[in-house]
Amino acid sequence: MTQKPHFDSLEDTANLIAQQRGEAGCFIITKHYDGSYSFGTSGMNGDAVRYGLNLGIYYSFIFEEMERTGREH
């Protein structure tokens, strides 16, 4: 049986994902059952995080439009 890796924090998880994929960095956002959110990063400075979040916001509007129209962009 394969043992799952232990994560002490979202930063540990982001670091492992970046390493496994051979990426320079990673950020993770999780939503809790109470509606709050947590955020963890690895290998990213403030500019990289802001760019990534802006890219996510941009794509969220594209996905919303695709759902609304039933078309792919």
ROVO-277519 format. One record per atom (N, C-alpha, C, O): x, y, z; atom name. Coordinates in nm, 3 decimals. Example, Ala and Ser with C-alpha at 12.3 -4.5 7.8 and 13.67 -1.06 7.14 Angstrom:
+---------+---------+---------+----+
!       x !       y !       z ! at !
+---------+---------+---------+----+
!   1.319 !  -0.569 !   0.780 !  N !
!   1.230 !  -0.450 !   0.780 ! CA !
!   1.320 !  -0.330 !   0.780 !  C !
!   1.424 !  -0.332 !   0.846 !  O !
!   1.285 !  -0.225 !   0.708 !  N !
!   1.367 !  -0.106 !   0.714 ! CA !
!   1.290 !   0.003 !   0.787 !  C !
!   1.341 !   0.114 !   0.804 !  O !
+---------+---------+---------+----+
This chain:
+---------+---------+---------+----+
!       x !       y !       z ! at !
+---------+---------+---------+----+
!   0.084 !  -0.116 !   0.000 !  N !
!   0.000 !   0.000 !   0.000 ! CA !
!   0.090 !   0.125 !   0.000 !  C !
!   0.190 !   0.130 !   0.072 !  O !
!   0.053 !   0.223 !  -0.081 !  N !
!   0.128 !   0.348 !  -0.089 ! CA !
!   0.090 !   0.439 !   0.027 !  C !
!  -0.028 !   0.460 !   0.055 !  O !
!   0.192 !   0.491 !   0.093 !  N !
!   0.166 !   0.582 !   0.206 ! CA !
!   0.158 !   0.725 !   0.154 !  C !
!   0.242 !   0.768 !   0.076 !  O !
!   0.056 !   0.797 !   0.198 !  N !
!   0.041 !   0.936 !   0.158 ! CA !
!   0.141 !   1.023 !   0.234 !  C !
!   0.169 !   0.996 !   0.351 !  O !
!   0.196 !   1.127 !   0.168 !  N !
!   0.289 !   1.215 !   0.240 ! CA !
!   0.219 !   1.296 !   0.347 !  C !
!   0.102 !   1.331 !   0.333 !  O !
!   0.290 !   1.326 !   0.455 !  N !
!   0.235 !   1.406 !   0.563 ! CA !
!   0.266 !   1.553 !   0.535 !  C !
!   0.378 !   1.588 !   0.500 !  O !
!   0.166 !   1.639 !   0.552 !  N !
!   0.183 !   1.782 !   0.531 ! CA !
!   0.155 !   1.855 !   0.662 !  C !
!   0.049 !   1.837 !   0.722 !  O !
!   0.250 !   1.936 !   0.705 !  N !
!   0.229 !   2.016 !   0.825 ! CA !
!   0.161 !   2.148 !   0.794 !  C !
!   0.102 !   2.210 !   0.882 !  O !
!   0.170 !   2.192 !   0.667 !  N !
!   0.113 !   2.322 !   0.632 ! CA !
!   0.084 !   2.327 !   0.483 !  C !
!   0.130 !   2.241 !   0.407 !  O !
!   0.009 !   2.428 !   0.442 !  N !
!  -0.013 !   2.447 !   0.299 ! CA !
!   0.116 !   2.482 !   0.227 !  C !
!   0.132 !   2.450 !   0.109 !  O !
!   0.209 !   2.547 !   0.297 !  N !
!   0.338 !   2.577 !   0.237 ! CA !
!   0.413 !   2.448 !   0.204 !  C !
!   0.476 !   2.439 !   0.098 !  O !
!   0.407 !   2.349 !   0.294 !  N !
!   0.468 !   2.219 !   0.266 ! CA !
!   0.406 !   2.155 !   0.142 !  C !
!   0.476 !   2.100 !   0.057 !  O !
!   0.274 !   2.163 !   0.133 !  N !
!   0.202 !   2.105 !   0.019 ! CA !
!   0.242 !   2.176 !  -0.110 !  C !
!   0.269 !   2.111 !  -0.211 !  O !
!   0.244 !   2.310 !  -0.107 !  N !
!   0.283 !   2.387 !  -0.226 ! CA !
!   0.426 !   2.353 !  -0.267 !  C !
!   0.454 !   2.340 !  -0.386 !  O !
!   0.515 !   2.339 !  -0.170 !  N !
!   0.654 !   2.306 !  -0.200 ! CA !
!   0.664 !   2.170 !  -0.266 !  C !
!   0.737 !   2.154 !  -0.364 !  O !
!   0.593 !   2.072 !  -0.213 !  N !
!   0.596 !   1.937 !  -0.270 ! CA !
!   0.541 !   1.936 !  -0.413 !  C !
!   0.599 !   1.872 !  -0.501 !  O !
!   0.431 !   2.006 !  -0.436 !  N !
!   0.374 !   2.013 !  -0.570 ! CA !
!   0.473 !   2.076 !  -0.667 !  C !
!   0.494 !   2.024 !  -0.777 !  O !
!   0.534 !   2.187 !  -0.628 !  N !
!   0.632 !   2.254 !  -0.715 ! CA !
!   0.749 !   2.161 !  -0.746 !  C !
!   0.793 !   2.151 !  -0.861 !  O !
!   0.800 !   2.092 !  -0.645 !  N !
!   0.912 !   2.001 !  -0.666 ! CA !
!   0.874 !   1.886 !  -0.757 !  C !
!   0.948 !   1.854 !  -0.851 !  O !
!   0.760 !   1.823 !  -0.732 !  N !
!   0.717 !   1.707 !  -0.811 ! CA !
!   0.692 !   1.743 !  -0.957 !  C !
!   0.714 !   1.660 !  -1.046 !  O !
!   0.646 !   1.863 !  -0.982 !  N !
!   0.618 !   1.906 !  -1.119 ! CA !
!   0.737 !   1.975 !  -1.184 !  C !
!   0.731 !   2.006 !  -1.303 !  O !
!   0.844 !   1.999 !  -1.109 !  N !
!   0.960 !   2.068 !  -1.165 ! CA !
!   0.931 !   2.214 !  -1.193 !  C !
!   0.983 !   2.272 !  -1.288 !  O !
!   0.848 !   2.274 !  -1.109 !  N !
!   0.807 !   2.413 !  -1.126 ! CA !
!   0.887 !   2.504 !  -1.032 !  C !
!   0.945 !   2.458 !  -0.934 !  O !
!   0.888 !   2.633 !  -1.064 !  N !
!   0.960 !   2.730 !  -0.982 ! CA !
!   0.883 !   2.765 !  -0.855 !  C !
!   0.944 !   2.804 !  -0.755 !  O !
!   0.752 !   2.752 !  -0.856 !  N !
!   0.673 !   2.788 !  -0.739 ! CA !
!   0.530 !   2.739 !  -0.752 !  C !
!   0.489 !   2.688 !  -0.856 !  O !
!   0.456 !   2.756 !  -0.643 !  N !
!   0.317 !   2.711 !  -0.639 ! CA !
!   0.244 !   2.788 !  -0.530 !  C !
!   0.303 !   2.823 !  -0.427 !  O !
!   0.115 !   2.814 !  -0.552 !  N !
!   0.032 !   2.862 !  -0.442 ! CA !
!  -0.097 !   2.783 !  -0.439 !  C !
!  -0.147 !   2.738 !  -0.542 !  O !
!  -0.149 !   2.767 !  -0.319 !  N !
!  -0.267 !   2.686 !  -0.295 ! CA !
!  -0.366 !   2.769 !  -0.213 !  C !
!  -0.328 !   2.835 !  -0.116 !  O !
!  -0.492 !   2.763 !  -0.254 !  N !
!  -0.599 !   2.825 !  -0.177 ! CA !
!  -0.697 !   2.714 !  -0.142 !  C !
!  -0.741 !   2.639 !  -0.230 !  O !
!  -0.732 !   2.703 !  -0.016 !  N !
!  -0.832 !   2.604 !   0.025 ! CA !
!  -0.949 !   2.676 !   0.092 !  C !
!  -0.932 !   2.780 !   0.156 !  O !
!  -1.067 !   2.617 !   0.076 !  N !
!  -1.188 !   2.671 !   0.138 ! CA !
!  -1.232 !   2.575 !   0.247 !  C !
!  -1.245 !   2.454 !   0.225 !  O !
!  -1.255 !   2.630 !   0.365 !  N !
!  -1.300 !   2.551 !   0.478 ! CA !
!  -1.452 !   2.539 !   0.478 !  C !
!  -1.521 !   2.617 !   0.412 !  O !
!  -1.504 !   2.441 !   0.550 !  N !
!  -1.648 !   2.420 !   0.557 ! CA !
!  -1.723 !   2.539 !   0.617 !  C !
!  -1.842 !   2.557 !   0.591 !  O !
!  -1.653 !   2.620 !   0.698 !  N !
!  -1.720 !   2.737 !   0.757 ! CA !
!  -1.718 !   2.858 !   0.664 !  C !
!  -1.766 !   2.965 !   0.701 !  O !
!  -1.663 !   2.841 !   0.542 !  N !
!  -1.660 !   2.950 !   0.444 ! CA !
!  -1.532 !   3.031 !   0.444 !  C !
!  -1.513 !   3.116 !   0.357 !  O !
!  -1.443 !   3.008 !   0.540 !  N !
!  -1.317 !   3.080 !   0.543 ! CA !
!  -1.217 !   3.014 !   0.446 !  C !
!  -1.241 !   2.904 !   0.397 !  O !
!  -1.108 !   3.081 !   0.420 !  N !
!  -1.007 !   3.034 !   0.325 ! CA !
!  -0.869 !   3.033 !   0.389 !  C !
!  -0.842 !   3.110 !   0.482 !  O !
!  -0.783 !   2.947 !   0.339 !  N !
!  -0.641 !   2.945 !   0.376 ! CA !
!  -0.558 !   2.951 !   0.249 !  C !
!  -0.603 !   2.911 !   0.142 !  O !
!  -0.435 !   3.001 !   0.263 !  N !
!  -0.350 !   3.027 !   0.149 ! CA !
!  -0.208 !   2.987 !   0.185 !  C !
!  -0.160 !   3.020 !   0.294 !  O !
!  -0.139 !   2.917 !   0.095 !  N !
!   0.000 !   2.881 !   0.116 ! CA !
!   0.079 !   2.895 !  -0.012 !  C !
!   0.026 !   2.868 !  -0.120 !  O !
!   0.205 !   2.937 !  -0.002 !  N !
!   0.290 !   2.955 !  -0.119 ! CA !
!   0.425 !   2.890 !  -0.099 !  C !
!   0.468 !   2.863 !   0.013 !  O !
!   0.491 !   2.864 !  -0.211 !  N !
!   0.628 !   2.816 !  -0.209 ! CA !
!   0.698 !   2.869 !  -0.333 !  C !
!   0.647 !   2.856 !  -0.444 !  O !
!   0.815 !   2.929 !  -0.316 !  N !
!   0.897 !   2.973 !  -0.429 ! CA !
!   0.841 !   3.092 !  -0.506 !  C !
!   0.874 !   3.111 !  -0.623 !  O !
!   0.756 !   3.171 !  -0.442 !  N !
!   0.696 !   3.285 !  -0.511 ! CA !
!   0.708 !   3.410 !  -0.425 !  C !
!   0.689 !   3.407 !  -0.304 !  O !
!   0.740 !   3.522 !  -0.491 !  N !
!   0.741 !   3.650 !  -0.421 ! CA !
!   0.606 !   3.717 !  -0.439 !  C !
!   0.517 !   3.662 !  -0.504 !  O !
!   0.590 !   3.834 !  -0.382 !  N !
!   0.462 !   3.904 !  -0.388 ! CA !
!   0.416 !   3.932 !  -0.530 !  C !
!   0.297 !   3.918 !  -0.559 !  O !
!   0.507 !   3.972 !  -0.619 !  N !
!   0.469 !   3.999 !  -0.758 ! CA !
!   0.416 !   3.874 !  -0.826 !  C !
!   0.317 !   3.880 !  -0.899 !  O !
!   0.482 !   3.759 !  -0.805 !  N !
!   0.439 !   3.634 !  -0.867 ! CA !
!   0.302 !   3.591 !  -0.814 !  C !
!   0.218 !   3.544 !  -0.891 !  O !
!   0.280 !   3.608 !  -0.685 !  N !
!   0.150 !   3.573 !  -0.627 ! CA !
!   0.041 !   3.663 !  -0.684 !  C !
!  -0.066 !   3.614 !  -0.723 !  O !
!   0.066 !   3.795 !  -0.691 !  N !
!  -0.034 !   3.888 !  -0.746 ! CA !
!  -0.065 !   3.854 !  -0.891 !  C !
!  -0.181 !   3.856 !  -0.931 !  O !
!   0.037 !   3.824 !  -0.971 !  N !
!   0.015 !   3.790 !  -1.111 ! CA !
!  -0.070 !   3.663 !  -1.121 !  C !
!  -0.165 !   3.657 !  -1.199 !  O !
!  -0.036 !   3.561 !  -1.042 !  N !
!  -0.111 !   3.437 !  -1.045 ! CA !
!  -0.256 !   3.456 !  -1.002 !  C !
!  -0.347 !   3.400 !  -1.064 !  O !
!  -0.277 !   3.534 !  -0.898 !  N !
!  -0.415 !   3.560 !  -0.853 ! CA !
!  -0.493 !   3.639 !  -0.957 !  C !
!  -0.610 !   3.610 !  -0.981 !  O !
!  -0.428 !   3.737 !  -1.020 !  N !
!  -0.495 !   3.812 !  -1.127 ! CA !
!  -0.531 !   3.722 !  -1.243 !  C !
!  -0.639 !   3.736 !  -1.302 !  O !
!  -0.443 !   3.629 !  -1.278 !  N !
!  -0.471 !   3.534 !  -1.384 ! CA !
!  -0.590 !   3.446 !  -1.347 !  C !
!  -0.675 !   3.418 !  -1.431 !  O !
!  -0.596 !   3.403 !  -1.221 !  N !
!  -0.710 !   3.324 !  -1.174 ! CA !
!  -0.840 !   3.401 !  -1.180 !  C !
!  -0.943 !   3.345 !  -1.219 !  O !
!  -0.837 !   3.528 !  -1.143 !  N !
!  -0.958 !   3.611 !  -1.150 ! CA !
!  -1.002 !   3.626 !  -1.295 !  C !
!  -1.121 !   3.614 !  -1.324 !  O !
!  -0.909 !   3.651 !  -1.385 !  N !
!  -0.940 !   3.664 !  -1.527 ! CA !
!  -1.008 !   3.538 !  -1.578 !  C !
!  -1.112 !   3.545 !  -1.643 !  O !
!  -0.949 !   3.421 !  -1.550 !  N !
!  -1.006 !   3.296 !  -1.598 ! CA !
!  -1.140 !   3.264 !  -1.531 !  C !
!  -1.223 !   3.196 !  -1.591 !  O !
!  -1.162 !   3.312 !  -1.410 !  N !
!  -1.291 !   3.286 !  -1.346 ! CA !
!  -1.404 !   3.351 !  -1.425 !  C !
!  -1.513 !   3.296 !  -1.433 !  O !
!  -1.378 !   3.468 !  -1.485 !  N !
!  -1.480 !   3.533 !  -1.568 ! CA !
!  -1.501 !   3.456 !  -1.698 !  C !
!  -1.614 !   3.446 !  -1.746 !  O !
!  -1.394 !   3.402 !  -1.755 !  N !
!  -1.408 !   3.322 !  -1.877 ! CA !
!  -1.489 !   3.197 !  -1.848 !  C !
!  -1.579 !   3.162 !  -1.925 !  O !
!  -1.457 !   3.127 !  -1.737 !  N !
!  -1.533 !   3.007 !  -1.701 ! CA !
!  -1.680 !   3.040 !  -1.677 !  C !
!  -1.769 !   2.966 !  -1.718 !  O !
!  -1.705 !   3.152 !  -1.611 !  N !
!  -1.843 !   3.194 !  -1.585 ! CA !
!  -1.917 !   3.219 !  -1.715 !  C !
!  -2.033 !   3.180 !  -1.730 !  O !
!  -1.852 !   3.283 !  -1.810 !  N !
!  -1.913 !   3.310 !  -1.940 ! CA !
!  -1.938 !   3.180 !  -2.017 !  C !
!  -2.041 !   3.165 !  -2.083 !  O !
!  -1.845 !   3.086 !  -2.008 !  N !
!  -1.863 !   2.957 !  -2.074 ! CA !
!  -1.983 !   2.883 !  -2.017 !  C !
!  -2.060 !   2.823 !  -2.092 !  O !
!  -2.000 !   2.888 !  -1.886 !  N !
!  -2.115 !   2.823 !  -1.824 ! CA !
!  -2.246 !   2.891 !  -1.864 !  C !
!  -2.347 !   2.825 !  -1.888 !  O !
!  -2.242 !   3.023 !  -1.870 !  N !
!  -2.362 !   3.099 !  -1.904 ! CA !
!  -2.406 !   3.074 !  -2.048 !  C !
!  -2.525 !   3.058 !  -2.074 !  O !
!  -2.311 !   3.070 !  -2.141 !  N !
!  -2.344 !   3.059 !  -2.284 ! CA !
!  -2.340 !   2.915 !  -2.334 !  C !
!  -2.396 !   2.884 !  -2.439 !  O !
!  -2.273 !   2.826 !  -2.260 !  N !
!  -2.257 !   2.690 !  -2.308 ! CA !
!  -2.154 !   2.676 !  -2.417 !  C !
!  -2.144 !   2.572 !  -2.483 !  O !
!  -2.075 !   2.782 !  -2.438 !  N !
!  -1.973 !   2.782 !  -2.544 ! CA !
!  -1.834 !   2.783 !  -2.482 !  C !
!  -1.813 !   2.830 !  -2.371 !  O !
!  -1.741 !   2.730 !  -2.557 !  N !
!  -1.600 !   2.738 !  -2.517 ! CA !
!  -1.538 !   2.858 !  -2.586 !  C !
!  -1.577 !   2.894 !  -2.697 !  O !
!  -1.443 !   2.919 !  -2.521 !  N !
!  -1.374 !   3.037 !  -2.576 ! CA !
!  -1.237 !   2.999 !  -2.624 !  C !
!  -1.163 !   3.084 !  -2.673 !  O !
+---------+---------+---------+----+
